Amino acid sequence: MYEYLIYNQLKKYAGAEKSYHMPGHKSAGEFKKLFPVSDIDVTELSYSDDLANPSGVIMKAQRDIASILGAARSYILTDGSTLGIFAMMYAASRLGSKVIVPRNSHRSVWNACRILGLEPVIVQGETKNGIMLPPAPAAVEHIAGNDATVAGLIVTSPDYYGNIAPLAEYSEILKKYKKILMVDGAHGAHLAFAPGREGYAGKFASIWVDGAHKTLSTLTQGAILNVNDTDLTGGAEEGLSLFRTTSPSYPVMASVEYGVKSAANDPSFEARAREAALSLREFKGISVYPSGDWAKVAVDCAPYGVSADLLGGELEKRNMYCEFTDGRYALFYLSPSTDAGAIKKIGKTVKTLLANKKLAGTYRPRAVIQPSARSYSFLYALKKPAEWVSPGEAVGRMCAKSFGLMPPCIPVCVEGEMITDAAVRAIGSGRTFGLTNGKIKVVAK
């Protein structure tokens, strides 16, 4: 059994006088009553270790985490998976000036390219049942084999809908061309505890991020950066030192260790939850998007003629909240902590609502994201003068700020791409990001 080193150390000193160091709440008065976790919310002290330069319980905890996850090195993050992505991309920036980036990458990937001066070479996978898939290995090889300035590939796996990328094929291709495989595994930390670690990023990635808070028993913002290729250790550590907060949350830190170790201490925990989640897919009267990740149950409302957004609204009236709806799908984001009874309850409720005559005929197809014609580079567009124009005026202009649909924050058009009529139509079918007052930023004429 693994010991919860950080938590136990913090609780050991929870009764110590806190009047003479940060944080300002001092774990006192009404604050302590409202936020009981305040007794372990401390700063870098002689007993609490230092996340930026660990030598005590944090160092030991990170070593245990690496051993459990099968990594050469693991680093606790309190700034979410975004910090890990920035650190990975920083390490990649020392190896080349370009990175292969699938269009369905999280917005933090594009932000990292912008800040680090990396040119994203965009690849786009096919669309299946209205959802964009990871790019084909052949598309990755075409770029990796023909551009010596490419450092590697960063790919999201699994994605929000549960699609798992062909990581084994990617890894083989990139090793052949001496490039690295980076995986944004923000949605897949639980897969480390699946039989044979099936679908887990760590089986093939050079370096990857686990979003512990998304699918393990971890507080929000808790994540882990893991390294397999030890040549990347120096770059990763330097990247972390540049982008992480200097005041990390100790409760979040302790919960990251807990999330990993509690799953390792009770393997049946994950198995029971997986079995219960799979039962939701088997509910008669519910169509579910076929994915490789049991924790993502995306109910397809299209076959029933029901708007997923309206379905989500009806669920909220019943005090039941799904992860998100995108017009067609209502996504239920599960984890090993999801109660089997809750899964059964949501299944029965969704089945009833899909058959509700008041919701029938409300579904409207969502526009499919089409590849944009590219004329100039991402970095070129960032350096040019820009202006904000209406969506109609943006057609035929060069994008100066990526924009797209949310959830799940997939860009319809990226800096340097020419904005098409299809791209503008796509953002008319849902909530958007990247626009300001309804306008799109374009390179000035």
C-alpha positions as CSV (number, residue, x, y, z in Angstrom):
1,M,0.0,0.0,0.0
2,Y,1.3,3.4,-0.9
3,E,1.4,6.1,1.8
4,Y,0.0,9.5,1.2
5,L,3.2,11.3,2.0
6,I,2.4,14.9,1.4
7,Y,-1.0,14.8,3.0
8,N,0.2,13.0,6.1
9,Q,3.1,15.5,6.5
10,L,0.7,18.4,6.2
11,K,-1.8,16.9,8.7
12,K,1.1,16.2,11.2
13,Y,1.7,20.0,11.4
14,A,-2.0,21.1,10.9
15,G,-2.2,22.3,14.5
16,A,0.9,24.5,14.3
17,E,0.6,28.2,14.8
18,K,0.0,29.8,11.4
19,S,0.1,33.5,12.5
20,Y,3.6,34.1,11.3
21,H,3.6,32.9,7.6
22,M,1.4,32.9,4.5
23,P,-1.4,32.5,3.6
24,G,-3.4,35.3,5.0
25,H,-6.4,33.4,6.1
26,K,-4.2,31.9,8.9
27,S,-6.7,29.0,9.1
28,A,-8.7,30.9,11.6
29,G,-12.2,32.3,12.3
30,E,-15.0,32.0,9.9
31,F,-12.7,31.1,7.1
32,K,-11.6,27.9,8.8
33,K,-15.3,26.9,9.3
34,L,-16.2,27.6,5.7
35,F,-13.0,26.1,4.2
36,P,-11.8,23.2,6.5
37,V,-9.0,22.4,4.1
38,S,-7.3,25.6,5.3
39,D,-5.5,23.7,8.0
40,I,-3.2,22.1,5.4
41,D,-3.0,25.2,3.1
42,V,0.5,26.4,3.9
43,T,3.6,27.8,2.1
44,E,7.1,26.5,1.7
45,L,8.3,25.7,5.3
46,S,10.9,23.5,6.8
47,Y,8.5,20.6,7.0
48,S,6.4,21.1,3.8
49,D,9.2,20.9,1.2
50,D,9.4,23.1,-2.0
51,L,7.7,22.0,-5.3
52,A,10.2,24.1,-7.3
53,N,13.1,22.3,-5.8
54,P,11.9,19.3,-3.8
55,S,14.1,17.4,-1.4
56,G,11.7,15.9,1.1
57,V,8.1,14.6,0.9
58,I,7.4,16.1,-2.5
59,M,10.5,14.5,-4.0
60,K,9.5,11.1,-2.5
61,A,5.9,11.5,-3.7
62,Q,7.0,12.3,-7.2
63,R,9.2,9.3,-7.3
64,D,6.3,7.1,-6.2
65,I,4.0,8.6,-8.8
66,A,6.6,8.0,-11.6
67,S,6.9,4.4,-10.5
68,I,3.1,3.9,-10.5
69,L,2.6,5.5,-13.9
70,G,5.7,3.9,-15.5
71,A,7.5,7.2,-16.1
72,A,11.2,8.0,-15.8
73,R,10.3,11.2,-14.1
74,S,7.0,12.7,-12.9
75,Y,6.3,16.3,-11.7
76,I,3.3,17.3,-9.7
77,L,1.5,20.3,-11.2
78,T,-0.9,22.7,-9.4
79,D,-1.6,24.9,-12.5
80,G,-3.6,22.3,-14.5
81,S,-2.6,20.5,-17.6
82,T,-1.9,23.8,-19.3
83,L,1.3,24.1,-17.4
84,G,2.4,20.7,-18.5
85,I,1.6,21.6,-22.1
86,F,3.7,24.8,-21.9
87,A,6.6,22.8,-20.4
88,M,6.4,20.1,-23.1
89,M,6.3,22.7,-25.8
90,Y,9.2,24.6,-24.3
91,A,11.2,21.3,-24.3
92,A,10.2,20.8,-28.0
93,S,11.3,24.4,-28.9
94,R,14.9,23.4,-28.1
95,L,14.7,20.7,-30.8
96,G,13.1,22.5,-33.7
97,S,11.1,25.5,-34.8
98,K,7.9,23.7,-35.8
99,V,5.5,21.3,-34.1
100,I,2.9,19.1,-35.8
101,V,-0.4,20.2,-34.2
102,P,-3.8,18.5,-34.9
103,R,-6.7,21.0,-35.3
104,N,-8.6,19.5,-32.4
105,S,-5.8,20.5,-29.9
106,H,-6.6,22.4,-26.8
107,R,-6.3,26.2,-27.0
108,S,-3.3,26.1,-24.6
109,V,-1.3,24.4,-27.4
110,W,-1.9,27.3,-29.7
111,N,-1.1,29.7,-26.9
112,A,2.1,27.9,-26.3
113,C,3.1,28.2,-30.0
114,R,2.4,31.9,-29.8
115,I,4.4,32.6,-26.7
116,L,7.3,30.2,-27.6
117,G,7.5,31.3,-31.3
118,L,6.8,27.8,-32.6
119,E,5.2,27.3,-36.0
120,P,2.3,24.8,-35.8
121,V,2.1,22.6,-38.8
122,I,-1.7,21.8,-38.8
123,V,-3.1,18.4,-39.6
124,Q,-6.8,17.6,-39.5
125,G,-8.3,14.1,-39.1
126,E,-11.5,12.9,-40.7
127,T,-14.9,13.5,-39.1
128,K,-16.9,10.6,-37.7
129,N,-20.5,11.0,-36.6
130,G,-19.9,14.8,-36.4
131,I,-16.7,14.5,-34.3
132,M,-13.2,15.2,-35.5
133,L,-10.8,12.3,-35.2
134,P,-7.1,12.3,-34.6
135,P,-5.0,12.7,-37.8
136,A,-4.0,9.6,-39.8
137,P,-0.5,8.3,-39.1
138,A,0.3,8.8,-42.9
139,A,-0.4,12.5,-42.6
140,V,2.0,12.7,-39.6
141,E,4.7,10.8,-41.5
142,H,4.4,13.0,-44.5
143,I,5.3,16.0,-42.4
144,A,7.8,14.4,-40.1
145,G,9.7,12.8,-43.0
146,N,9.9,15.9,-45.1
147,D,10.7,18.7,-42.7
148,A,13.9,18.6,-40.6
149,T,12.7,21.7,-38.6
150,V,9.8,19.8,-37.0
151,A,10.6,18.9,-33.4
152,G,7.7,16.4,-33.1
153,L,4.0,16.0,-32.7
154,I,1.7,17.0,-29.9
155,V,-1.7,15.2,-29.8
156,T,-4.7,15.0,-27.5
157,S,-5.5,11.5,-26.4
158,P,-8.1,10.7,-25.4
159,D,-10.1,13.7,-26.5
160,Y,-13.2,15.1,-24.9
161,Y,-15.4,12.5,-26.7
162,G,-13.2,9.5,-25.8
163,N,-11.3,9.1,-29.1
164,I,-7.9,7.6,-28.5
165,A,-5.2,8.5,-31.0
166,P,-3.1,5.8,-32.7
167,L,-0.2,6.4,-30.4
168,A,1.8,3.3,-31.2
169,E,1.9,4.2,-34.9
170,Y,2.7,7.8,-34.2
171,S,5.6,6.7,-31.9
172,E,7.1,4.4,-34.5
173,I,7.0,7.1,-37.1
174,L,8.5,9.8,-35.0
175,K,11.2,7.6,-33.7
176,K,12.2,6.8,-37.2
177,Y,12.7,10.5,-37.9
178,K,14.2,11.2,-34.5
179,K,11.4,13.4,-33.4
180,I,9.4,13.4,-30.2
181,L,5.8,12.4,-29.3
182,M,4.1,14.7,-26.9
183,V,0.6,13.7,-25.6
184,D,-1.9,16.0,-24.0
185,G,-3.5,13.3,-21.8
186,A,-5.5,15.7,-19.8
187,H,-8.6,13.5,-20.2
188,G,-6.8,10.1,-19.7
189,A,-5.1,9.8,-16.3
190,H,-7.5,7.0,-15.3
191,L,-6.3,4.9,-18.3
192,A,-3.0,4.3,-16.4
193,F,-5.0,1.9,-14.2
194,A,-6.8,0.1,-17.0
195,P,-5.9,-3.6,-17.8
196,G,-2.6,-3.5,-19.6
197,R,-2.7,0.3,-19.4
198,E,-4.7,0.1,-22.6
199,G,-5.0,3.5,-24.3
200,Y,-2.7,5.2,-21.8
201,A,-0.4,7.9,-23.2
202,G,2.5,6.8,-21.1
203,K,2.9,3.6,-23.1
204,F,4.2,5.4,-26.1
205,A,4.8,9.1,-25.4
206,S,8.2,10.7,-25.1
207,I,6.6,13.2,-22.6
208,W,3.0,13.6,-21.6
209,V,0.5,15.3,-19.3
210,D,-2.0,13.6,-17.0
211,G,-4.9,15.8,-16.0
212,A,-5.3,14.1,-12.6
213,H,-8.2,16.3,-11.5
214,K,-10.3,15.4,-14.5
215,T,-10.6,11.6,-13.9
216,L,-8.9,10.8,-10.6
217,S,-9.7,11.8,-7.0
218,T,-7.8,15.0,-7.2
219,L,-8.7,18.7,-6.6
220,T,-9.2,21.0,-9.6
221,Q,-6.0,22.1,-11.2
222,G,-4.1,19.1,-10.1
223,A,-2.1,17.5,-12.9
224,I,1.2,15.6,-13.6
225,L,3.9,16.1,-16.2
226,N,5.6,12.8,-17.0
227,V,8.8,12.1,-19.0
228,N,9.9,8.9,-20.7
229,D,12.7,10.3,-22.8
230,T,15.2,11.5,-20.2
231,D,16.9,13.7,-22.8
232,L,13.8,16.0,-22.4
233,T,14.2,16.2,-18.6
234,G,16.3,19.4,-18.6
235,G,14.0,21.2,-21.0
236,A,10.9,20.1,-19.2
237,E,12.2,21.3,-15.8
238,E,13.3,24.6,-17.2
239,G,9.9,25.0,-18.8
240,L,8.2,24.3,-15.5
241,S,10.4,26.9,-13.7
242,L,9.4,29.5,-16.2
243,F,5.6,28.9,-16.3
244,R,4.5,27.5,-13.0
245,T,3.3,29.6,-10.1
246,T,5.7,30.4,-7.3
247,S,2.9,29.8,-4.8
248,P,1.6,26.3,-5.5
249,S,-1.4,25.0,-3.6
250,Y,-0.4,22.4,-1.0
251,P,-3.9,20.9,-0.8
252,V,-3.9,20.5,-4.6
253,M,-0.4,18.9,-4.4
254,A,-1.5,16.5,-1.8
255,S,-4.6,15.6,-3.7
256,V,-2.5,14.8,-6.9
257,E,-0.5,12.2,-4.9
258,Y,-3.7,10.9,-3.4
259,G,-5.5,10.5,-6.7
260,V,-2.7,8.4,-8.2
261,K,-2.0,6.3,-5.1
262,S,-5.6,5.7,-4.1
263,A,-6.2,4.2,-7.6
264,A,-3.0,2.1,-7.3
265,N,-4.0,0.9,-3.8
266,D,-7.4,-0.3,-5.0
267,P,-7.3,-1.6,-8.6
268,S,-10.9,-2.9,-8.3
269,F,-12.1,0.6,-7.8
270,E,-11.5,1.5,-11.4
271,A,-12.8,-1.8,-12.7
272,R,-16.1,-1.4,-10.8
273,A,-16.6,2.1,-12.2
274,R,-15.7,1.0,-15.7
275,E,-18.3,-1.8,-15.6
276,A,-21.0,0.6,-14.4
277,A,-20.1,3.1,-17.0
278,L,-20.2,0.6,-19.8
279,S,-23.7,-0.4,-18.6
280,L,-24.9,3.1,-19.5
281,R,-23.8,2.5,-23.1
282,E,-26.0,-0.6,-23.1
283,F,-29.2,1.2,-22.1
284,K,-31.9,0.4,-24.7
285,G,-33.2,3.7,-26.1
286,I,-29.9,5.5,-25.8
287,S,-27.5,5.9,-28.7
288,V,-23.9,6.6,-27.6
289,Y,-20.9,7.7,-29.6
290,P,-18.5,4.8,-30.0
291,S,-15.2,5.6,-28.4
292,G,-12.3,3.8,-26.7
293,D,-12.6,5.5,-23.4
294,W,-15.2,4.2,-21.0
295,A,-15.2,7.4,-18.9
296,K,-16.6,9.5,-21.7
297,V,-20.3,8.7,-22.5
298,A,-21.5,11.0,-25.3
299,V,-25.2,10.5,-25.8
300,D,-26.0,11.1,-29.5
301,C,-29.3,13.0,-29.6
302,A,-29.5,13.2,-33.4
303,P,-31.2,9.9,-34.0
304,Y,-34.0,11.0,-31.7
305,G,-34.4,14.4,-33.3
306,V,-33.6,16.1,-30.0
307,S,-31.4,19.1,-29.3
308,A,-28.7,18.0,-26.9
309,D,-28.7,21.6,-25.5
310,L,-32.4,21.3,-24.6
311,L,-31.8,17.9,-23.2
312,G,-29.0,19.4,-21.0
313,G,-31.4,22.1,-19.9
314,E,-34.0,19.5,-18.8
315,L,-31.4,17.6,-16.9
316,E,-30.4,20.8,-15.0
317,K,-34.0,21.3,-14.0
318,R,-33.6,18.0,-12.3
319,N,-30.4,19.2,-10.7
320,M,-28.3,16.9,-12.9
321,Y,-25.4,18.4,-14.8
322,C,-23.5,16.8,-17.6
323,E,-20.0,18.0,-18.7
324,F,-21.4,19.8,-21.7
325,T,-23.7,19.7,-24.7
326,D,-22.8,20.7,-28.2
327,G,-26.1,20.6,-30.0
328,R,-25.8,16.9,-31.0
329,Y,-24.1,15.3,-28.0
330,A,-24.6,15.4,-24.3
331,L,-21.3,14.3,-22.7
332,F,-21.3,12.6,-19.4
333,Y,-17.8,12.7,-18.0
334,L,-17.3,9.9,-15.5
335,S,-14.4,8.6,-13.3
336,P,-13.6,5.8,-10.9
337,S,-15.4,7.9,-8.2
338,T,-18.7,7.9,-10.1
339,D,-21.3,6.0,-8.1
340,A,-22.9,3.1,-10.0
341,G,-26.3,4.3,-8.7
342,A,-25.7,7.7,-10.2
343,I,-24.9,6.1,-13.6
344,K,-28.1,4.1,-13.5
345,K,-30.1,7.2,-12.6
346,I,-28.8,9.3,-15.4
347,G,-29.4,6.5,-17.9
348,K,-33.1,6.2,-16.9
349,T,-33.5,10.0,-16.9
350,V,-31.9,10.5,-20.3
351,K,-33.9,7.6,-21.8
352,T,-37.1,9.3,-20.6
353,L,-36.2,12.7,-22.0
354,L,-35.2,11.4,-25.4
355,A,-38.7,10.0,-25.7
356,N,-40.3,13.2,-24.6
357,K,-42.6,14.5,-27.4
358,K,-42.0,18.1,-26.3
359,L,-38.3,17.7,-27.3
360,A,-38.9,15.9,-30.6
361,G,-38.0,17.8,-33.7
362,T,-35.7,20.2,-31.9
363,Y,-32.3,18.8,-33.3
364,R,-30.5,21.0,-35.8
365,P,-27.3,19.7,-37.5
366,R,-24.1,21.4,-36.4
367,A,-21.7,22.6,-39.1
368,V,-18.7,20.4,-39.7
369,I,-15.3,22.1,-39.3
370,Q,-13.6,22.1,-42.7
371,P,-9.9,22.6,-43.3
372,S,-9.0,26.2,-44.2
373,A,-6.8,27.1,-47.1
374,R,-3.4,28.3,-45.7
375,S,-1.4,31.0,-47.4
376,Y,1.0,32.4,-44.7
377,S,2.5,31.1,-41.5
378,F,1.0,31.3,-38.0
379,L,3.9,33.4,-36.8
380,Y,3.7,35.8,-39.8
381,A,0.0,36.5,-39.0
382,L,0.8,37.3,-35.4
383,K,3.4,40.0,-36.4
384,K,1.1,41.9,-38.8
385,P,-1.2,44.8,-38.0
386,A,-4.7,43.6,-37.4
387,E,-8.3,44.8,-37.2
388,W,-11.6,43.5,-36.0
389,V,-14.4,42.9,-38.5
390,S,-17.8,41.3,-38.7
391,P,-17.9,37.6,-39.6
392,G,-19.3,38.4,-43.1
393,E,-16.4,40.8,-43.7
394,A,-13.9,38.3,-42.5
395,V,-14.4,35.8,-45.3
396,G,-11.4,35.8,-47.6
397,R,-9.2,37.6,-45.1
398,M,-6.3,36.2,-43.1
399,C,-7.0,35.1,-39.5
400,A,-5.1,37.1,-36.9
401,K,-6.6,35.3,-33.8
402,S,-7.9,31.8,-33.7
403,F,-11.6,31.3,-33.2
404,G,-13.9,28.4,-33.0
405,L,-16.6,26.5,-31.1
406,M,-16.8,25.7,-27.4
407,P,-17.0,23.2,-26.1
408,P,-14.5,21.7,-26.6
409,C,-12.5,24.8,-27.8
410,I,-11.5,23.4,-31.2
411,P,-10.5,26.2,-33.6
412,V,-12.4,26.6,-36.8
413,C,-9.6,28.9,-38.1
414,V,-6.1,29.5,-36.8
415,E,-3.7,32.5,-37.2
416,G,-2.3,32.6,-40.8
417,E,-5.2,30.7,-42.3
418,M,-7.6,32.2,-44.8
419,I,-11.1,32.5,-43.4
420,T,-13.7,30.7,-45.5
421,D,-17.4,31.0,-45.7
422,A,-17.7,27.5,-44.2
423,A,-15.7,28.6,-41.1
424,V,-18.0,31.6,-40.6
425,R,-21.1,29.4,-40.9
426,A,-19.6,26.9,-38.4
427,I,-19.4,29.4,-35.6
428,G,-23.0,30.4,-36.2
429,S,-24.1,27.1,-34.8
430,G,-23.0,27.3,-31.2
431,R,-21.0,29.1,-28.5
432,T,-17.7,30.5,-29.7
433,F,-14.3,31.6,-28.4
434,G,-11.8,34.0,-29.9
435,L,-14.4,36.6,-31.0
436,T,-14.8,40.1,-29.4
437,N,-18.2,41.7,-29.5
438,G,-19.1,39.3,-32.2
439,K,-16.1,40.3,-34.4
440,I,-13.2,38.3,-35.8
441,K,-9.6,39.6,-35.7
442,V,-8.0,39.6,-39.2
443,V,-4.7,40.8,-40.7
444,A,-5.2,44.4,-41.8
445,K,-5.2,45.2,-45.5
